[in-house]
Amino acid sequence: MDERREATDDAQPPRLPLAAAGSRLSPVQEAYAAYTEHAIACDDCRNPGLSCEAAGVLWRAYMAIANQAAQKMG
Ligand SMILES: [Zn+2]
């Protein structure tokens, strides 16, 4: 079912309509995963009350994408 093509795929974009790439996470999920993965790995972010600049950027990116998705869903 889950065939993986190892061929060169940089020449041919995926022929999906608007979704990202096939069975991957949605943009919202990817943005949230990027934030949580950073927060888990970052010493500052693991410290309650502290967060770093990168976390703020990732969080705002997630919120922006989530808001866009929410508006599209109505
Ligand atoms: Zn951090």
N, CA, C, O and the ligand as a Tripos MOL2 file, in Angstrom:
@<TRIPOS>MOLECULE
protein
  297   295    75     0     0
PROTEIN
NO_CHARGES

@<TRIPOS>ATOM
      1 N           0.8290   -1.2110    0.0000 N.3       1 MET1
      2 CA          0.0000    0.0000    0.0000 C.3       1 MET1
      3 C           0.8610    1.2570    0.0000 C.2       1 MET1
      4 O           0.6140    2.2030   -0.7480 O.2       1 MET1
      5 N           1.8480    1.2420    0.8330 N.am      2 ASP2
      6 CA          2.6120    2.4640    1.0390 C.3       2 ASP2
      7 C           3.9060    2.4190    0.2480 C.2       2 ASP2
      8 O           5.0000    2.3930    0.8110 O.2       2 ASP2
      9 N           3.7620    2.4100   -1.0410 N.am      3 GLU3
     10 CA          4.9430    2.3310   -1.8810 C.3       3 GLU3
     11 C           5.7640    3.6030   -1.7970 C.2       3 GLU3
     12 O           5.2330    4.7140   -1.7980 O.2       3 GLU3
     13 N           7.0330    3.4160   -1.7260 N.am      4 ARG4
     14 CA          7.8970    4.5840   -1.7060 C.3       4 ARG4
     15 C           8.7060    4.5890   -2.9860 C.2       4 ARG4
     16 O           9.3850    3.6190   -3.3210 O.2       4 ARG4
     17 N           8.6210    5.6730   -3.6740 N.am      5 ARG5
     18 CA          9.4110    5.7870   -4.8940 C.3       5 ARG5
     19 C          10.7180    6.4830   -4.5760 C.2       5 ARG5
     20 O          10.7260    7.6260   -4.1170 O.2       5 ARG5
     21 N          11.7970    5.8100   -4.8140 N.am      6 GLU6
     22 CA         13.1000    6.3680   -4.4970 C.3       6 GLU6
     23 C          13.6530    7.1720   -5.6680 C.2       6 GLU6
     24 O          14.7440    7.7370   -5.5910 O.2       6 GLU6
     25 N          12.8940    7.2140   -6.7360 N.am      7 ALA7
     26 CA         13.3860    7.9070   -7.9230 C.3       7 ALA7
     27 C          13.5130    9.4070   -7.6580 C.2       7 ALA7
     28 O          13.1310    9.9040   -6.5980 O.2       7 ALA7
     29 N          14.0400   10.0890   -8.6130 N.am      8 THR8
     30 CA         14.1990   11.5220   -8.4490 C.3       8 THR8
     31 C          12.8390   12.1860   -8.4990 C.2       8 THR8
     32 O          12.1350   12.1190   -9.5060 O.2       8 THR8
     33 N          12.4860   12.8140   -7.4210 N.am      9 ASP9
     34 CA         11.1710   13.4360   -7.3750 C.3       9 ASP9
     35 C          11.2790   14.9500   -7.3090 C.2       9 ASP9
     36 O          10.2780   15.6350   -7.0990 O.2       9 ASP9
     37 N          12.4780   15.4750   -7.4860 N.am     10 ASP10
     38 CA         12.5840   16.9250   -7.4230 C.3      10 ASP10
     39 C          12.1470   17.5740   -8.7260 C.2      10 ASP10
     40 O          11.9110   18.7810   -8.7700 O.2      10 ASP10
     41 N          12.0380   16.7870   -9.7780 N.am     11 ALA11
     42 CA         11.6250   17.3580  -11.0550 C.3      11 ALA11
     43 C          10.1040   17.3820  -11.1840 C.2      11 ALA11
     44 O           9.5430   18.2140  -11.8980 O.2      11 ALA11
     45 N           9.4510   16.4660  -10.4920 N.am     12 GLN12
     46 CA          7.9980   16.3850  -10.6280 C.3      12 GLN12
     47 C           7.3170   16.6910   -9.3080 C.2      12 GLN12
     48 O           7.4510   15.9360   -8.3460 O.2      12 GLN12
     49 N           6.5990   17.7780   -9.2590 N.am     13 PRO13
     50 CA          5.8580   18.0850   -8.0350 C.3      13 PRO13
     51 C           4.7220   17.0950   -7.8560 C.2      13 PRO13
     52 O           4.2410   16.5230   -8.8340 O.2      13 PRO13
     53 N           4.2900   16.8860   -6.6310 N.am     14 PRO14
     54 CA          3.1590   15.9820   -6.3950 C.3      14 PRO14
     55 C           1.9120   16.5030   -7.0850 C.2      14 PRO14
     56 O           1.6650   17.7090   -7.1160 O.2      14 PRO14
     57 N           1.1400   15.5980   -7.6300 N.am     15 ARG15
     58 CA         -0.0240   16.0340   -8.4090 C.3      15 ARG15
     59 C          -1.2660   16.0930   -7.5410 C.2      15 ARG15
     60 O          -2.3590   15.7180   -7.9660 O.2      15 ARG15
     61 N          -1.0840   16.5630   -6.3310 N.am     16 LEU16
     62 CA         -2.2390   16.7260   -5.4570 C.3      16 LEU16
     63 C          -2.7650   18.1350   -5.5890 C.2      16 LEU16
     64 O          -2.0030   19.0520   -5.8940 O.2      16 LEU16
     65 N          -4.0500   18.3280   -5.3680 N.am     17 PRO17
     66 CA         -4.6380   19.6580   -5.5280 C.3      17 PRO17
     67 C          -4.0040   20.7060   -4.6270 C.2      17 PRO17
     68 O          -3.0460   21.3560   -5.0480 O.2      17 PRO17
     69 N          -4.4760   20.8930   -3.4520 N.am     18 LEU18
     70 CA         -3.9550   21.9320   -2.5830 C.3      18 LEU18
     71 C          -3.2850   21.3700   -1.3500 C.2      18 LEU18
     72 O          -2.5720   22.0770   -0.6380 O.2      18 LEU18
     73 N          -3.5180   20.1060   -1.1050 N.am     19 ALA19
     74 CA         -2.9250   19.5170    0.0890 C.3      19 ALA19
     75 C          -1.4140   19.5110   -0.0270 C.2      19 ALA19
     76 O          -0.8690   19.6730   -1.1190 O.2      19 ALA19
     77 N          -0.7560   19.3310    1.0610 N.am     20 ALA20
     78 CA          0.6970   19.2770    1.0450 C.3      20 ALA20
     79 C           1.1390   18.0280    0.3020 C.2      20 ALA20
     80 O           0.7020   17.8280   -0.8310 O.2      20 ALA20
     81 N           1.9450   17.2150    0.8490 N.am     21 ALA21
     82 CA          2.4170   16.0500    0.1070 C.3      21 ALA21
     83 C           1.7520   14.7900    0.6330 C.2      21 ALA21
     84 O           2.1690   14.2310    1.6470 O.2      21 ALA21
     85 N           0.7420   14.3610   -0.0460 N.am     22 GLY22
     86 CA          0.1610   13.0490    0.1810 C.3      22 GLY22
     87 C          -0.2680   12.7820    1.6060 C.2      22 GLY22
     88 O          -1.0880   13.5100    2.1640 O.2      22 GLY22
     89 N           0.2820   11.7480    2.1870 N.am     23 SER23
     90 CA         -0.2050   11.2740    3.4720 C.3      23 SER23
     91 C           0.5460   11.8890    4.6440 C.2      23 SER23
     92 O           0.5860   11.3190    5.7340 O.2      23 SER23
     93 N           1.1260   13.0280    4.4200 N.am     24 ARG24
     94 CA          1.8680   13.6370    5.5230 C.3      24 ARG24
     95 C           0.9200   14.4220    6.4080 C.2      24 ARG24
     96 O          -0.2920   14.4380    6.1910 O.2      24 ARG24
     97 N           1.4880   15.0680    7.4020 N.am     25 LEU25
     98 CA          0.6720   15.8580    8.3070 C.3      25 LEU25
     99 C           0.1190   17.0750    7.5860 C.2      25 LEU25
    100 O           0.6770   17.5360    6.5900 O.2      25 LEU25
    101 N          -0.9760   17.5810    8.1010 N.am     26 SER26
    102 CA         -1.4930   18.8220    7.5670 C.3      26 SER26
    103 C          -0.5560   19.9580    7.9710 C.2      26 SER26
    104 O           0.2320   19.8150    8.9050 O.2      26 SER26
    105 N          -0.6440   21.0930    7.2620 N.am     27 PRO27
    106 CA          0.2120   22.2320    7.6230 C.3      27 PRO27
    107 C           0.0540   22.6450    9.0800 C.2      27 PRO27
    108 O           1.0250   23.0160    9.7400 O.2      27 PRO27
    109 N          -1.1810   22.5790    9.5770 N.am     28 VAL28
    110 CA         -1.4040   22.9550   10.9740 C.3      28 VAL28
    111 C          -0.6810   21.9740   11.8970 C.2      28 VAL28
    112 O          -0.0170   22.3770   12.8510 O.2      28 VAL28
    113 N          -0.8190   20.7000   11.6020 N.am     29 GLN29
    114 CA         -0.1650   19.7030   12.4370 C.3      29 GLN29
    115 C           1.3510   19.8160   12.3590 C.2      29 GLN29
    116 O           2.0490   19.6360   13.3570 O.2      29 GLN29
    117 N           1.8520   20.1140   11.1660 N.am     30 GLU30
    118 CA          3.2920   20.2630   11.0220 C.3      30 GLU30
    119 C           3.8010   21.4540   11.8240 C.2      30 GLU30
    120 O           4.8470   21.3810   12.4700 O.2      30 GLU30
    121 N           3.0590   22.5380   11.7760 N.am     31 ALA31
    122 CA          3.4820   23.7250   12.5040 C.3      31 ALA31
    123 C           3.4550   23.4680   14.0050 C.2      31 ALA31
    124 O           4.3520   23.8930   14.7320 O.2      31 ALA31
    125 N           2.4280   22.7750   14.4610 N.am     32 TYR32
    126 CA          2.3490   22.4730   15.8920 C.3      32 TYR32
    127 C           3.4560   21.5060   16.2920 C.2      32 TYR32
    128 O           4.0550   21.6480   17.3580 O.2      32 TYR32
    129 N           3.7260   20.5250   15.4400 N.am     33 ALA33
    130 CA          4.7990   19.5760   15.7390 C.3      33 ALA33
    131 C           6.1400   20.2880   15.8110 C.2      33 ALA33
    132 O           6.9710   19.9670   16.6600 O.2      33 ALA33
    133 N           6.3520   21.2400   14.9370 N.am     34 ALA34
    134 CA          7.6120   21.9790   14.9600 C.3      34 ALA34
    135 C           7.7630   22.7230   16.2820 C.2      34 ALA34
    136 O           8.8540   22.7810   16.8490 O.2      34 ALA34
    137 N           6.6690   23.2870   16.7650 N.am     35 TYR35
    138 CA          6.7240   24.0040   18.0330 C.3      35 TYR35
    139 C           6.9730   23.0440   19.1900 C.2      35 TYR35
    140 O           7.8470   23.2930   20.0210 O.2      35 TYR35
    141 N           6.2280   21.9630   19.2540 N.am     36 THR36
    142 CA          6.3690   21.0480   20.3860 C.3      36 THR36
    143 C           7.7330   20.3560   20.3560 C.2      36 THR36
    144 O           8.3400   20.1360   21.4040 O.2      36 THR36
    145 N           8.2100   20.0170   19.1680 N.am     37 GLU37
    146 CA          9.5110   19.3730   19.0910 C.3      37 GLU37
    147 C          10.6060   20.3130   19.5870 C.2      37 GLU37
    148 O          11.5490   19.8880   20.2550 O.2      37 GLU37
    149 N          10.4700   21.5750   19.2570 N.am     38 HIS38
    150 CA         11.4360   22.5420   19.7620 C.3      38 HIS38
    151 C          11.3270   22.6550   21.2750 C.2      38 HIS38
    152 O          12.3330   22.6330   21.9850 O.2      38 HIS38
    153 N          10.1050   22.7740   21.7570 N.am     39 ALA39
    154 CA          9.9040   22.9890   23.1920 C.3      39 ALA39
    155 C          10.4290   21.8110   24.0100 C.2      39 ALA39
    156 O          10.8950   21.9920   25.1350 O.2      39 ALA39
    157 N          10.3520   20.6160   23.4490 N.am     40 ILE40
    158 CA         10.8580   19.4380   24.1570 C.3      40 ILE40
    159 C          12.3790   19.4530   24.2030 C.2      40 ILE40
    160 O          12.9840   19.0640   25.2020 O.2      40 ILE40
    161 N          12.9840   19.8990   23.1280 N.am     41 ALA41
    162 CA         14.4350   19.8100   23.0130 C.3      41 ALA41
    163 C          15.1510   21.0220   23.5870 C.2      41 ALA41
    164 O          16.3520   20.9580   23.8510 O.2      41 ALA41
    165 N          14.4510   22.1080   23.7830 N.am     42 CYS42
    166 CA         15.0950   23.3700   24.1560 C.3      42 CYS42
    167 C          15.1510   23.5130   25.6760 C.2      42 CYS42
    168 O          14.1300   23.3810   26.3510 O.2      42 CYS42
    169 N          16.3120   23.7770   26.2010 N.am     43 ASP43
    170 CA         16.4550   23.9080   27.6460 C.3      43 ASP43
    171 C          15.6450   25.0790   28.1840 C.2      43 ASP43
    172 O          15.0220   24.9730   29.2410 O.2      43 ASP43
    173 N          15.6520   26.1750   27.4740 N.am     44 ASP44
    174 CA         14.8830   27.3340   27.9320 C.3      44 ASP44
    175 C          13.3960   27.0330   27.9740 C.2      44 ASP44
    176 O          12.7080   27.3700   28.9370 O.2      44 ASP44
    177 N          12.9120   26.3980   26.9230 N.am     45 CYS45
    178 CA         11.4780   26.1670   26.8220 C.3      45 CYS45
    179 C          10.9980   25.0960   27.8010 C.2      45 CYS45
    180 O           9.8260   25.0780   28.1740 O.2      45 CYS45
    181 N          11.8870   24.2150   28.2120 N.am     46 ARG46
    182 CA         11.4850   23.2080   29.1970 C.3      46 ARG46
    183 C          11.3790   23.8200   30.5790 C.2      46 ARG46
    184 O          10.7690   23.2400   31.4770 O.2      46 ARG46
    185 N          11.9520   24.9510   30.7450 N.am     47 ASN47
    186 CA         11.9370   25.6140   32.0350 C.3      47 ASN47
    187 C          10.6470   26.4260   32.1680 C.2      47 ASN47
    188 O          10.4310   27.3580   31.3940 O.2      47 ASN47
    189 N           9.7970   26.0940   33.1240 N.am     48 PRO48
    190 CA          8.5270   26.8210   33.2560 C.3      48 PRO48
    191 C           8.7750   28.3080   33.4560 C.2      48 PRO48
    192 O           9.6110   28.7080   34.2660 O.2      48 PRO48
    193 N           8.0530   29.1010   32.7250 N.am     49 GLY49
    194 CA          8.2120   30.5410   32.8520 C.3      49 GLY49
    195 C           9.2050   31.1180   31.8670 C.2      49 GLY49
    196 O           9.2660   32.3320   31.6720 O.2      49 GLY49
    197 N           9.9860   30.2440   31.2430 N.am     50 LEU50
    198 CA         10.9370   30.7250   30.2560 C.3      50 LEU50
    199 C          10.5190   30.2460   28.8710 C.2      50 LEU50
    200 O           9.9040   29.1900   28.7290 O.2      50 LEU50
    201 N          10.8530   31.0210   27.8670 N.am     51 SER51
    202 CA         10.7550   30.5250   26.5060 C.3      51 SER51
    203 C          11.6950   31.3610   25.6700 C.2      51 SER51
    204 O          12.0010   32.5020   26.0180 O.2      51 SER51
    205 N          12.1440   30.8050   24.5880 N.am     52 CYS52
    206 CA         13.1400   31.5030   23.7840 C.3      52 CYS52
    207 C          12.4730   32.1460   22.5670 C.2      52 CYS52
    208 O          11.2800   31.9770   22.3110 O.2      52 CYS52
    209 N          13.2700   32.8650   21.8550 N.am     53 GLU53
    210 CA         12.7400   33.5870   20.7000 C.3      53 GLU53
    211 C          12.2520   32.6280   19.6190 C.2      53 GLU53
    212 O          11.2370   32.8700   18.9670 O.2      53 GLU53
    213 N          12.9880   31.5420   19.4420 N.am     54 ALA54
    214 CA         12.6070   30.5640   18.4120 C.3      54 ALA54
    215 C          11.2270   29.9910   18.7170 C.2      54 ALA54
    216 O          10.4210   29.7850   17.8100 O.2      54 ALA54
    217 N          10.9590   29.7350   19.9930 N.am     55 ALA55
    218 CA          9.6540   29.1900   20.3610 C.3      55 ALA55
    219 C           8.5480   30.1850   20.0300 C.2      55 ALA55
    220 O           7.4750   29.7970   19.5660 O.2      55 ALA55
    221 N           8.8100   31.4640   20.2690 N.am     56 GLY56
    222 CA          7.8120   32.4800   19.9410 C.3      56 GLY56
    223 C           7.5150   32.5270   18.4590 C.2      56 GLY56
    224 O           6.3630   32.6540   18.0440 O.2      56 GLY56
    225 N           8.5650   32.4240   17.6690 N.am     57 VAL57
    226 CA          8.3760   32.4280   16.2120 C.3      57 VAL57
    227 C           7.5680   31.2180   15.7810 C.2      57 VAL57
    228 O           6.6390   31.3370   14.9820 O.2      57 VAL57
    229 N           7.9240   30.0440   16.3130 N.am     58 LEU58
    230 CA          7.2230   28.8180   15.9370 C.3      58 LEU58
    231 C           5.7670   28.8690   16.3950 C.2      58 LEU58
    232 O           4.8700   28.4330   15.6740 O.2      58 LEU58
    233 N           5.5370   29.3970   17.5850 N.am     59 TRP59
    234 CA          4.1690   29.4610   18.1030 C.3      59 TRP59
    235 C           3.3090   30.4140   17.2690 C.2      59 TRP59
    236 O           2.1630   30.1100   16.9400 O.2      59 TRP59
    237 N           3.8810   31.5620   16.9370 N.am     60 ARG60
    238 CA          3.1050   32.5120   16.1230 C.3      60 ARG60
    239 C           2.8260   31.9410   14.7430 C.2      60 ARG60
    240 O           1.7540   32.1650   14.1800 O.2      60 ARG60
    241 N           3.7790   31.2090   14.1990 N.am     61 ALA61
    242 CA          3.5610   30.5750   12.9000 C.3      61 ALA61
    243 C           2.4210   29.5660   12.9960 C.2      61 ALA61
    244 O           1.5660   29.4900   12.1140 O.2      61 ALA61
    245 N           2.4240   28.7970   14.0770 N.am     62 TYR62
    246 CA          1.3500   27.8120   14.2670 C.3      62 TYR62
    247 C           0.0000   28.5150   14.3980 C.2      62 TYR62
    248 O          -0.9780   28.1040   13.7720 O.2      62 TYR62
    249 N          -0.0570   29.5640   15.2020 N.am     63 MET63
    250 CA         -1.3180   30.2620   15.3970 C.3      63 MET63
    251 C          -1.8320   30.8540   14.0900 C.2      63 MET63
    252 O          -3.0300   30.8190   13.8110 O.2      63 MET63
    253 N          -0.9100   31.4010   13.2870 N.am     64 ALA64
    254 CA         -1.3210   31.9920   12.0110 C.3      64 ALA64
    255 C          -1.9000   30.9290   11.0910 C.2      64 ALA64
    256 O          -2.9310   31.1480   10.4550 O.2      64 ALA64
    257 N          -1.2410   29.7800   11.0180 N.am     65 ILE65
    258 CA         -1.7210   28.7090   10.1480 C.3      65 ILE65
    259 C          -3.0380   28.1540   10.6700 C.2      65 ILE65
    260 O          -3.9550   27.8800    9.8970 O.2      65 ILE65
    261 N          -3.1250   27.9920   11.9800 N.am     66 ALA66
    262 CA         -4.3440   27.4530   12.5700 C.3      66 ALA66
    263 C          -5.5190   28.4050   12.3320 C.2      66 ALA66
    264 O          -6.6310   27.9610   12.0430 O.2      66 ALA66
    265 N          -5.2750   29.6950   12.4520 N.am     67 ASN67
    266 CA         -6.3410   30.6500   12.2050 C.3      67 ASN67
    267 C          -6.7930   30.6200   10.7480 C.2      67 ASN67
    268 O          -7.9850   30.6910   10.4510 O.2      67 ASN67
    269 N          -5.8320   30.5160    9.8590 N.am     68 GLN68
    270 CA         -6.1930   30.4300    8.4410 C.3      68 GLN68
    271 C          -7.0290   29.1900    8.1800 C.2      68 GLN68
    272 O          -8.0330   29.2530    7.4700 O.2      68 GLN68
    273 N          -6.6210   28.0660    8.7480 N.am     69 ALA69
    274 CA         -7.3580   26.8230    8.5380 C.3      69 ALA69
    275 C          -8.7570   26.9370    9.1260 C.2      69 ALA69
    276 O          -9.7240   26.4570    8.5350 O.2      69 ALA69
    277 N          -8.8630   27.5660   10.2770 N.am     70 ALA70
    278 CA        -10.1750   27.6960   10.9130 C.3      70 ALA70
    279 C         -11.0990   28.5600   10.0720 C.2      70 ALA70
    280 O         -12.2970   28.2940    9.9770 O.2      70 ALA70
    281 N         -10.5390   29.5870    9.4660 N.am     71 GLN71
    282 CA        -11.3700   30.4650    8.6320 C.3      71 GLN71
    283 C         -11.8380   29.7420    7.3760 C.2      71 GLN71
    284 O         -12.9620   29.9340    6.9120 O.2      71 GLN71
    285 N         -10.9450   28.8990    6.8310 N.am     72 LYS72
    286 CA        -11.3400   28.1630    5.6240 C.3      72 LYS72
    287 C         -12.4420   27.1530    5.9330 C.2      72 LYS72
    288 O         -13.3190   26.8980    5.1080 O.2      72 LYS72
    289 N         -12.3820   26.5850    7.1360 N.am     73 MET73
    290 CA        -13.4000   25.6020    7.4840 C.3      73 MET73
    291 C         -14.7230   26.2730    7.8220 C.2      73 MET73
    292 O         -15.7860   25.6610    7.7270 O.2      73 MET73
    293 N         -14.6440   27.5110    8.2090 N.am     74 GLY74
    294 CA        -15.8870   28.2200    8.5220 C.3      74 GLY74
    295 C         -16.3510   27.9380    9.9160 C.2      74 GLY74
    296 O         -17.3840   28.4570   10.3400 O.2      74 GLY74
    297 ZN         13.2960   27.2780   22.9320 Zn       75 ZN75
@<TRIPOS>BOND
     1     1     2 1
     2     2     3 1
     3     3     4 2
     4     3     5 am
     5     5     6 1
     6     6     7 1
     7     7     8 2
     8     7     9 am
     9     9    10 1
    10    10    11 1
    11    11    12 2
    12    11    13 am
    13    13    14 1
    14    14    15 1
    15    15    16 2
    16    15    17 am
    17    17    18 1
    18    18    19 1
    19    19    20 2
    20    19    21 am
    21    21    22 1
    22    22    23 1
    23    23    24 2
    24    23    25 am
    25    25    26 1
    26    26    27 1
    27    27    28 2
    28    27    29 am
    29    29    30 1
    30    30    31 1
    31    31    32 2
    32    31    33 am
    33    33    34 1
    34    34    35 1
    35    35    36 2
    36    35    37 am
    37    37    38 1
    38    38    39 1
    39    39    40 2
    40    39    41 am
    41    41    42 1
    42    42    43 1
    43    43    44 2
    44    43    45 am
    45    45    46 1
    46    46    47 1
    47    47    48 2
    48    47    49 am
    49    49    50 1
    50    50    51 1
    51    51    52 2
    52    51    53 am
    53    53    54 1
    54    54    55 1
    55    55    56 2
    56    55    57 am
    57    57    58 1
    58    58    59 1
    59    59    60 2
    60    59    61 am
    61    61    62 1
    62    62    63 1
    63    63    64 2
    64    63    65 am
    65    65    66 1
    66    66    67 1
    67    67    68 2
    68    67    69 am
    69    69    70 1
    70    70    71 1
    71    71    72 2
    72    71    73 am
    73    73    74 1
    74    74    75 1
    75    75    76 2
    76    75    77 am
    77    77    78 1
    78    78    79 1
    79    79    80 2
    80    79    81 am
    81    81    82 1
    82    82    83 1
    83    83    84 2
    84    83    85 am
    85    85    86 1
    86    86    87 1
    87    87    88 2
    88    87    89 am
    89    89    90 1
    90    90    91 1
    91    91    92 2
    92    91    93 am
    93    93    94 1
    94    94    95 1
    95    95    96 2
    96    95    97 am
    97    97    98 1
    98    98    99 1
    99    99   100 2
   100    99   101 am
   101   101   102 1
   102   102   103 1
   103   103   104 2
   104   103   105 am
   105   105   106 1
   106   106   107 1
   107   107   108 2
   108   107   109 am
   109   109   110 1
   110   110   111 1
   111   111   112 2
   112   111   113 am
   113   113   114 1
   114   114   115 1
   115   115   116 2
   116   115   117 am
   117   117   118 1
   118   118   119 1
   119   119   120 2
   120   119   121 am
   121   121   122 1
   122   122   123 1
   123   123   124 2
   124   123   125 am
   125   125   126 1
   126   126   127 1
   127   127   128 2
   128   127   129 am
   129   129   130 1
   130   130   131 1
   131   131   132 2
   132   131   133 am
   133   133   134 1
   134   134   135 1
   135   135   136 2
   136   135   137 am
   137   137   138 1
   138   138   139 1
   139   139   140 2
   140   139   141 am
   141   141   142 1
   142   142   143 1
   143   143   144 2
   144   143   145 am
   145   145   146 1
   146   146   147 1
   147   147   148 2
   148   147   149 am
   149   149   150 1
   150   150   151 1
   151   151   152 2
   152   151   153 am
   153   153   154 1
   154   154   155 1
   155   155   156 2
   156   155   157 am
   157   157   158 1
   158   158   159 1
   159   159   160 2
   160   159   161 am
   161   161   162 1
   162   162   163 1
   163   163   164 2
   164   163   165 am
   165   165   166 1
   166   166   167 1
   167   167   168 2
   168   167   169 am
   169   169   170 1
   170   170   171 1
   171   171   172 2
   172   171   173 am
   173   173   174 1
   174   174   175 1
   175   175   176 2
   176   175   177 am
   177   177   178 1
   178   178   179 1
   179   179   180 2
   180   179   181 am
   181   181   182 1
   182   182   183 1
   183   183   184 2
   184   183   185 am
   185   185   186 1
   186   186   187 1
   187   187   188 2
   188   187   189 am
   189   189   190 1
   190   190   191 1
   191   191   192 2
   192   191   193 am
   193   193   194 1
   194   194   195 1
   195   195   196 2
   196   195   197 am
   197   197   198 1
   198   198   199 1
   199   199   200 2
   200   199   201 am
   201   201   202 1
   202   202   203 1
   203   203   204 2
   204   203   205 am
   205   205   206 1
   206   206   207 1
   207   207   208 2
   208   207   209 am
   209   209   210 1
   210   210   211 1
   211   211   212 2
   212   211   213 am
   213   213   214 1
   214   214   215 1
   215   215   216 2
   216   215   217 am
   217   217   218 1
   218   218   219 1
   219   219   220 2
   220   219   221 am
   221   221   222 1
   222   222   223 1
   223   223   224 2
   224   223   225 am
   225   225   226 1
   226   226   227 1
   227   227   228 2
   228   227   229 am
   229   229   230 1
   230   230   231 1
   231   231   232 2
   232   231   233 am
   233   233   234 1
   234   234   235 1
   235   235   236 2
   236   235   237 am
   237   237   238 1
   238   238   239 1
   239   239   240 2
   240   239   241 am
   241   241   242 1
   242   242   243 1
   243   243   244 2
   244   243   245 am
   245   245   246 1
   246   246   247 1
   247   247   248 2
   248   247   249 am
   249   249   250 1
   250   250   251 1
   251   251   252 2
   252   251   253 am
   253   253   254 1
   254   254   255 1
   255   255   256 2
   256   255   257 am
   257   257   258 1
   258   258   259 1
   259   259   260 2
   260   259   261 am
   261   261   262 1
   262   262   263 1
   263   263   264 2
   264   263   265 am
   265   265   266 1
   266   266   267 1
   267   267   268 2
   268   267   269 am
   269   269   270 1
   270   270   271 1
   271   271   272 2
   272   271   273 am
   273   273   274 1
   274   274   275 1
   275   275   276 2
   276   275   277 am
   277   277   278 1
   278   278   279 1
   279   279   280 2
   280   279   281 am
   281   281   282 1
   282   282   283 1
   283   283   284 2
   284   283   285 am
   285   285   286 1
   286   286   287 1
   287   287   288 2
   288   287   289 am
   289   289   290 1
   290   290   291 1
   291   291   292 2
   292   291   293 am
   293   293   294 1
   294   294   295 1
   295   295   296 2
@<TRIPOS>SUBSTRUCTURE
     1 MET1         2 RESIDUE 1 A MET
     2 ASP2         6 RESIDUE 1 A ASP
     3 GLU3        10 RESIDUE 1 A GLU
     4 ARG4        14 RESIDUE 1 A ARG
     5 ARG5        18 RESIDUE 1 A ARG
     6 GLU6        22 RESIDUE 1 A GLU
     7 ALA7        26 RESIDUE 1 A ALA
     8 THR8        30 RESIDUE 1 A THR
     9 ASP9        34 RESIDUE 1 A ASP
    10 ASP10       38 RESIDUE 1 A ASP
    11 ALA11       42 RESIDUE 1 A ALA
    12 GLN12       46 RESIDUE 1 A GLN
    13 PRO13       50 RESIDUE 1 A PRO
    14 PRO14       54 RESIDUE 1 A PRO
    15 ARG15       58 RESIDUE 1 A ARG
    16 LEU16       62 RESIDUE 1 A LEU
    17 PRO17       66 RESIDUE 1 A PRO
    18 LEU18       70 RESIDUE 1 A LEU
    19 ALA19       74 RESIDUE 1 A ALA
    20 ALA20       78 RESIDUE 1 A ALA
    21 ALA21       82 RESIDUE 1 A ALA
    22 GLY22       86 RESIDUE 1 A GLY
    23 SER23       90 RESIDUE 1 A SER
    24 ARG24       94 RESIDUE 1 A ARG
    25 LEU25       98 RESIDUE 1 A LEU
    26 SER26      102 RESIDUE 1 A SER
    27 PRO27      106 RESIDUE 1 A PRO
    28 VAL28      110 RESIDUE 1 A VAL
    29 GLN29      114 RESIDUE 1 A GLN
    30 GLU30      118 RESIDUE 1 A GLU
    31 ALA31      122 RESIDUE 1 A ALA
    32 TYR32      126 RESIDUE 1 A TYR
    33 ALA33      130 RESIDUE 1 A ALA
    34 ALA34      134 RESIDUE 1 A ALA
    35 TYR35      138 RESIDUE 1 A TYR
    36 THR36      142 RESIDUE 1 A THR
    37 GLU37      146 RESIDUE 1 A GLU
    38 HIS38      150 RESIDUE 1 A HIS
    39 ALA39      154 RESIDUE 1 A ALA
    40 ILE40      158 RESIDUE 1 A ILE
    41 ALA41      162 RESIDUE 1 A ALA
    42 CYS42      166 RESIDUE 1 A CYS
    43 ASP43      170 RESIDUE 1 A ASP
    44 ASP44      174 RESIDUE 1 A ASP
    45 CYS45      178 RESIDUE 1 A CYS
    46 ARG46      182 RESIDUE 1 A ARG
    47 ASN47      186 RESIDUE 1 A ASN
    48 PRO48      190 RESIDUE 1 A PRO
    49 GLY49      194 RESIDUE 1 A GLY
    50 LEU50      198 RESIDUE 1 A LEU
    51 SER51      202 RESIDUE 1 A SER
    52 CYS52      206 RESIDUE 1 A CYS
    53 GLU53      210 RESIDUE 1 A GLU
    54 ALA54      214 RESIDUE 1 A ALA
    55 ALA55      218 RESIDUE 1 A ALA
    56 GLY56      222 RESIDUE 1 A GLY
    57 VAL57      226 RESIDUE 1 A VAL
    58 LEU58      230 RESIDUE 1 A LEU
    59 TRP59      234 RESIDUE 1 A TRP
    60 ARG60      238 RESIDUE 1 A ARG
    61 ALA61      242 RESIDUE 1 A ALA
    62 TYR62      246 RESIDUE 1 A TYR
    63 MET63      250 RESIDUE 1 A MET
    64 ALA64      254 RESIDUE 1 A ALA
    65 ILE65      258 RESIDUE 1 A ILE
    66 ALA66      262 RESIDUE 1 A ALA
    67 ASN67      266 RESIDUE 1 A ASN
    68 GLN68      270 RESIDUE 1 A GLN
    69 ALA69      274 RESIDUE 1 A ALA
    70 ALA70      278 RESIDUE 1 A ALA
    71 GLN71      282 RESIDUE 1 A GLN
    72 LYS72      286 RESIDUE 1 A LYS
    73 MET73      290 RESIDUE 1 A MET
    74 GLY74      294 RESIDUE 1 A GLY
    75 ZN75       297 GROUP 0 **** ****
